[in-house]
Amino acid sequence: MSSYWQVDDVVQVGETKVEIPSENGLSYSGGQKISLYLPPTTKFMSGKDSYLQFDVKLSLPSGLAEGERTLLQLDEAGAGILFKNLRIYDGSRGVLLEELTEYSSLVALKYDYDADDSLRRLRAMTEGGTTYTENNRGSLGTSKSAMADVTTNPYFQANAGKNASLSNADFTTAKCCVPIHSGIFSGSIFPVMMTNGLYLEFDLQPASRVIKQLDNAIKDRRQLLNPVYASVFDTATSALVSNWANATSIDSLYFAEENSISGDADGVARFPFVVGERINFAYKTDNSSTASFSNDLIISEINACADLSAVEVIFSDTSITNTTGTAIVSGEWIAYSTAVSSGTSYNATYEVSNFNLVVHQIEMDASYEKGMMAKAREGKAIEFDIHSVTTYKNSLLASDRQTSFLVHANNSRAKSLVVVPTDSSIYTSAQLISSSETYEVTADSMDIRLNSNRSGYVGVCDQLSSVQYMIDGKLVPSRPISTKKCATRESIDAFHLFELEKGLDNAGVTPKSFVKYLENWVLARGFAVGMGAMDLRGKDLTVQLKFEETVAPSVPKMILSHVFHVRRLIMRSTGIEVQV
């Protein structure tokens, strides 16, 4: 026993970095599997200090039609979102030590809630994420986005597509260092030699789930960040006019010095459109009002125009007539890309290459290692606890106004339940990449229409009125938790916020920010306080949801119930047992 007067025994350790390459290929694309083997010669590792290291490169679809070029990036959370599932086996591949299904949902949950601005900036530098910068701020200063960075984006070069048609050569290789969000890889030390090594399998997400257009280039995300119309050159009168009248024919157009765009080289660099991209116009404060023209507005040149304090855009067609039926008025209309949204499929791709597990190897004192091996030879068990998560799935129709579903959890030491009601609508690849016709999140009056750009792995409130849980026949809490303010996008209910904070904290997701509570809307219920846990074995765990708002739910849901728990690995010379 330790005392103030006696010094504890300490074990001398050394530390080295070891790179373990993937074993089933040199490069991978969406939908494929990556596997690697960490040999037992590693002996001990610090999981929390180990990470994945790999390259990511995006590519435009092959056989692009005219007007379909546009800037692309990964989800703002970075490259960790690429993994749909993760499985960790012992070295013989006979025992499944840990399985994390819907891994992208777990990453989004952690990065949306367990993060502040400084941490988001750090992740943007190391994990291929993006963050808000002053260079992509809106003129009004209210609408902000982490997916509007044109000049320092890790997935394409600065000035990409500004001097010539955008091509795959403009997309850069992003070098990513990504932690593994699992129990085995969250601790300070893990005895790899006692599991005869570790075998890891990663399933990659389809490209359409994780590749996105920029928020300031599309219609249904952050309209107030988009380029603002200023004037046109009337070809009939050879005059510059501020309002593009109906039936007026033009071949060039000017964008105002708003939303970080200016009439110089820097303004062109921050311009979110590229040569070879098709655009359209929408009324600035009315998402439903769009323009129409005699010919497609396909960009052929982008120029700085200091004399007019504007960015000049010249179109490939030299005679384009406004057929909207009304004038496009200076300062009242914004431009948006239709390069993706005008079709049904947009088969952009990504490639993962140079995939390595960088292991932080711990070199324990020889006596420590010998003691552990002697214990194993004597038939004694070495028990090792890890904090992990098991995900259970239930489906829900959009028409369901009341539902109760059973979470088939059988965990002996459950810490918390986090429920993520994801949008399970079947969207086309074009809709997913452009966020067109996806679930509407809008919470801020400054965002005219904010559609979800992470369908399938983040939660949606969708008019939910209340939630209540039943554990072993007992309702908890005693009264339903109201979520009415969230349903109406007005605010967040106090009781729901309290339960959410407690549940996330018990899950090991320390809540540092709730700014994305509607963009990734989740429910949480903590099962115990501090180091405590609940034994769910033989107990029914039911979630009761009620949608009683006047407005009906809009989307079907796949409900992901993440049960965070402590699992025990019991290691003997004869084999490994996993207690969940």
N, C-alpha and C positions, 0 to 999 in steps of 0.2 A: 504493500500500500504506500502510495506517495505521501510524503509529509514535507513540511516547510524546511526541515533540517536535513533531509536526505535527498540526494540527487538520484533521479531515475536512471536506469540503464538505457542507453541509446544504441541504436543499430546504425553502423556506418553504411552509407549508401553512395553509389556513384550513378551518374546519369549520362546516357548517350541517346542520340537520335538514330533511328533505323528506318529506312524506306523499304516498304513492301509493295512491289508492283502488282497490278491486277494480273490474273492468270489466264483469262479467256479472250484476249484480244488487245489490239493497240488503240482502237477507237470505237466509240459507241454512239448510238443515236436513240431518239425517243422510242420507248417501248421495249428496249433491249435490257439484258441483265448483265451486271458487272459482278464478278466474284474475285476474291483474293484470300490467300491463306497466310495467317500469321503463325510461324512455326513455334514449337515449344522451347526452342533454343533462346527465345526472347526472355523466358523465365518469368520476369515481373515487368509490368508496365504501369505507368501513370496514364489512365484512360483520359482524364480531363485535360491533360497536356498533349495528347495525341490528336491527330487531325487528318482529314483527307486533303490531298493536294492534286489538282488536275486543271486542265485547260478546257475552256468552253468557247466555241465559235458558232455564231448564228449564220444562217444562209437564207437568201430569198428563195422562193419557189422556182423550180426550173420551168422554162418555157413561159416566162412572164408575158402577159399581154400588155399592150400600150397603156400606160397610166398606173400600173400596179406596183411601182417601186415606192418604198416607204422605209423609214427608220424603224428598227426593231430592237427590243431589249428583253431580258428576262424579268420575272417578277422582282419587285423592289426588295424582297427579302434576300435575294441572291441565289447562289447556286445550290444551297441546301434544299431548295424547293424542288429540285429536279428528281428527287428520290420519292417514289410512290410507296415502296415497302422496303423494310430492312429485316434480314434474318441473320442471326448470329448462332452458329453451331459450335460444338466442341471440335477438336481437330480431326476426329474420326468421321464427322458429319452424321453421327448417329443420334446425337442428343441436341435438340433445339433449346438453346440456353435463353434466348430472347428473340421475340418477334414483334416488330413495330409495323403494323399495317396503317395505311393512310398517314405515312410519315410526313408528307407535305403539310397536312393539317396541323400536326404537332409543331412543325417548324414555324408555320404562320402564327399559331397561337403564342408560342414563346416570343417571337420577334415583334408581334404587335403589342403584347402586354408587358413582357419582361424586358423593356428597353426604354431608354431616354434618348435625347438627341445626340449626346456624345457617343453612346454605344451604337446608335444607328450609323453614325459617321464612321466609326471604327469598322463595323461590319461591311460598310460600303467599300472600304479600302481593301479588305482582306477576303471577303466572301462573294464578291461580284454583285453586291447590292447597290442600290442607288438611294440618294437622299436629297432632300430639299436644299437648294443653295440660293444665294442672292442673285445669281445669274439667271435663274428661271422664275423669279418672282413676278407676280401680277401687279399691274399698275395700281389697282385698288388695295393691294396689300392684304387681302382677306382670303382669297382662294390660293392654297398652296398644294404642291404635289412633289412627291419623291420620284415621279416618273415623267419629269419634264426637262431633264438635263440633256441638252444637245451638245454642249461644248466639251464636257469632261466625262461623258458616258463611257463605261468600260467596254461596251460592245461594238462601238463604231468610232471611226476616226473623227477628229474635229474637221469641220467643213466637208464632211462626207456628203456627196451628191449636190454640192453647191456650184461646182464648176463644170461638171459633166454628169451624165446619167448615173444614178446610184447603181453600184454593182457589188457582188460578193467581196471584191477586193477592198471595199470600204469598211467591211466588218472586221474588227480586230479579234485577236485571241485573248480572252480574259483569263488571267491566271488566278485561281481561287484556292484559298485555304479554308476548309470548312470543318467545324467540329462535328462529332458524331453524337447525336442527342439520344443516347441510350444509357441504361443503368450501368452496363459493363464499362462504358467509356465516360462515365461521369465521376468516378472515384479517383482517389489519390494513388491507389495501388491495386493491381489485380494479378493473381498468380497464374500466368498463362501456361506455365509448365504443368500445373495441376489439371488443366483441361486438355492436355496434349495439343496445345495450340488453339487457334480460333479460325473458323471459316466464316467469312462474311459474304452475303449476297445482297445486292442492291438492284431493285427494279426501277427503271427509269420511266418518268412520266411521258405521255405523248407530247409532242412539241406544241400542239395547239393549247394545251393546258398552261404552259409556262411562258410562252413567247407572247409579247404584247407590243402594241403600238404605243407611242408617247401620248401622255395625257393631254398635252397642249396641241396635239395634231388631230384629235378625233372629236366627234360631236357629242358623245354621250358620257363624257367624264368631267372635264374642268373647262367649260366653254369660256370662262372669263380669263383664261390663260392663253387662248388661241389668238393668232394674228387678227388684227382688226382692219377692216376695209377703210381706205382713205379716199382714193380717187381712181379714175381711169383716163385713158387717152382716147378720145372720140375720133375714130378714123375718118368719119365723114367731114368733120369740121376742123380736123387737125388741132384740136384744142383739149386741154386738160380740164376735166369737169369733176366736181366732188361727188355728185350723185349719178349713179349709173342708171339712167332712165330706161324704162321699158322700150324695147325695139332698137336701142342704141347698140351699134356694132363697134367692137374694140379688139385689139390684139395684145394689149399690155395693161397692167394694173398695178396699183401702189398700196402698200400697207403702212399704217400709221406707226409712229414711234410710241408704241404702247407695249406692255408686257415684255420688257427687256429687249424689244426690237428697236434698232436705230438705223439711221440712214448711212451707216459706215460699215467697214469690214466686220467689226465685232457684231453689229446687228444682223448681218447676213449669216454669220457663224451661229447665232442663236436662233435663227429662223428654223422652225420645225419641219418644213417641207423640203423636198429635194427635186432635182431635175428628173423628169420621168414619172412624177406623181400626179394623179388626178385629184382635183379638189372641188369643193362646192361651198356655198355660203348659207348660213343660218342667221335668223334674226337674233340679236344678242340676248334679249331677255325673254325669248319664246322658243323653246327647243323644237316645237312642232313646225315652225315656219321656215321653209327652205326655199332656195332659189332654183330656177330652171333656165337652161340656155340652149341655143341652137346647136351647139357643138360642145364636146367635152372640154373642160378646162384642164389641159395637160401641160404641165410646166416644162418649158424648154430652156429658159434662162432665169437666173436669180442674180440681181445686181444691187449694189449699194447706190443710193441716189441721195447724196448729201444736200444737193440744191433744194430738194423737196422734203428733206428730213423724212425719208421713207425708204422702204425696200421695194425695188421694182421687180415684178414678175412678168415675163413674156411667155406667151403660150404658143404651142406648136401650130395651132390653127390661127391664121391671120385675120379671121373675120368671125368673131363670136358675138352673138346677139343676145341680149337679156330678154327672155321670154317669160319672166316671172309673173308679169301682169302688174308689177309695181316697181318703183325705183329702189335700187339698193343704195341706202343712204349712208354717207360717210359717218363713221363712228358708231353706227347702229347694227352693223352686220359683221359677223366673224367668219373666217374661213376654216374649213375642216377637210380632212382627207377622206376620199372615197376609194382609195387604192385597194382596200381590203373589204370594206363593208358592202360594196356594190355587188359582190359575188356570194356564192355559198361556200366554196372551198378556197382556202389559201394555205397551201402546203409549205409554209416556211419550216425549216429544220434547224436542229442544233447538233453539234458533234462534241462529245466528251473524249479527250485524249490525255495521254501521259498520266494515267490514273494511278496514284500511289497512296498507301496508308503510311503516314509518317508517325512512327511509334516512339513515344518517350520511354525508353527502356530504363528500368531501375536495376542497378547492380547491387543486390543485397549482400550483406556480410555472409561469408561461407557458412558460419555456424547457424545462422538463421535458416538458410536453405536446407542444410543437413537436418536440422530439427524438424522441419516441415515434412521432409521425405521420410524420416524415421517414423513420424507419427502415422503417415500413410501406410508404410510397410507393416506397422503393427495392427492395421485394420481399423484404426481410428479415423473418424471423419473430420475433415476440415470444412467448416461451414463459413459461407461468405454471403452476406446480404447485399443486394443491389436495389436501388429505386428504379422501377420500370413502369411500363404502362401497357395495358391490354385494351384493344379497341373492339367494341361490339357495334353491330349495325342493325338499324331498323328503318323501314321505308314508310313514307307518309304521303298520301295524296294531297294535292292542293285543295281539294274540296272538303277534306276532313277538318271539322270545326272543334271536335273534342277527340282526344285519343289518349290511351294508356298503353305503354309498351314496356315489356319486361327486358331488363338488361341481365343477360345470363352470366353474371359475374360469379365466380367461385373462388375469389381471392381471400386468403386467410388473413392478410394484413393490408386491407384497403385504406388508402389515405384520403382519396378524393375522387369525385366523379365530375368530369367536365363534358357537357353535352354540346355538340356542335351540329346544329341543323343545317346541313349544306344543301344548296340548290342542286337538285338532281335532274333538272331539265336537260333535254337533248339539244344542244346547240351545235351549229355548224362550226367548222374551224374558223371561218371568217368572222362569225359572231364572237367567238371567244377571244380572238386576237384584237378585234376592234372594239370590244365591249358594247356592241350594238344589240339591242333587244334582250340584254341580260337583266338580272334582277336590279331594280332601282333602289339605291341606298339612301338617296338624298336626305341630309340632315341639316344642311346649312343653306339658308336662303340665298347665299351668294353663289352656290352651285346649282345652276338651273336644273340640271339633271345629272346625277352622279350614279352611273351604272357600275355594278360590280365587275372588276377585271380579274377575279380569282374564283370563278364559279367552280364548285366541286370540292374545294378544300377549305373554305371559310364559312362561317355561320351567317344565316340570314334570320332576322326577326320575323318578318313577313306577317305582321298583324297579330303576333302572339299576345294574349291578354294576361295569362298567368301560368305558373308552373308550381307543382307540388310533387313531393316524392313519397313513396310508401316503402318502408324497409321492414321486412318481417311482419307485415300486417299493420304497422303503425305509420300514420301520416306524419311526415316531418317536412317543414315545420307544421304546427297545428293549423295554421291558416295558409292559403295559397299565396305565393309570392307574386305580386303584381308587376307586370311589365308593360302596362298601358302607355306610359310616357315614351318608352322605346318604340312601341307599335306606331305611335303617331309622329315619331321622329322629333318630339319636342325636347326631350331630355332623357335622363336615366333615372329610374325609380330608386329611391334610397335603400329599400330593403333588398332589392335585386343587387344593387351595388355592394352592399354589405356582404351578402352571400357570395357574390362573385369574387370579391377580394379575398375572403376567407378560403373559398374553394381553390382558387388559383395558388394561394400561398401554400396550402397543404399539398398541392400537386408539385411543388417545387418551382412554380412559375411565379416568381416574386413580382407582383404587379407594380410597375413603375409609372405606367401611363394608361389612361383610358380614352385617349383621343380617337382610337379606332374601334370603339365599342360597337358602333353600328356597321362599320365596314367588315368587321369580323365579330359577329354577335354570338356570344356563347352563354351558356348557363353553367353554374358550378355549385356543388354541394360538398363541403368538407365533412369527412366522417369522424374526425378526431382532432384534438388540439395538440400542438407541439409534436412530440415524439410518438404520440399515440396512434392507434390504427383500429380498424373494425374488421371482425371476422365475418365475411359474407357467405361462408360456406353453409349451404342448406337454407339460406334466407332469400326470399324474393325481393328483388330491387326493381321497383316500378316507377316510371316517370309519367306524370299526368300533365298534359298540355291542353290549354283551352284557347281557342281563337274566337273571341266574342266581340271583336270590334265591328263597326258598321261596314268598313271595307273588308272584303273577303281576302283570304290568303291568295297569292298569285302564282306560286310555284310549288311543284312537288319536291319532296325532301328525302335525302338519305341522311338519317340522323346518326352521327358518329358519337358513341358514348365511350369516352376515354376514361378508363378506370386506372388511376395512378395507385401503385401499390408497392410493397416491399416483397421481393421474391428471394428465396434462399437457394443458393447452389451448394449442395452437399457433395463434396469430393472425396472419394476413397480410391484406393488402389484398384478396386474392382470395377469402378465406374463412377458416373456422375448422376445425381438425382436432383431434379428441379422441383422445388416446392413453391407454388404460386399463392 
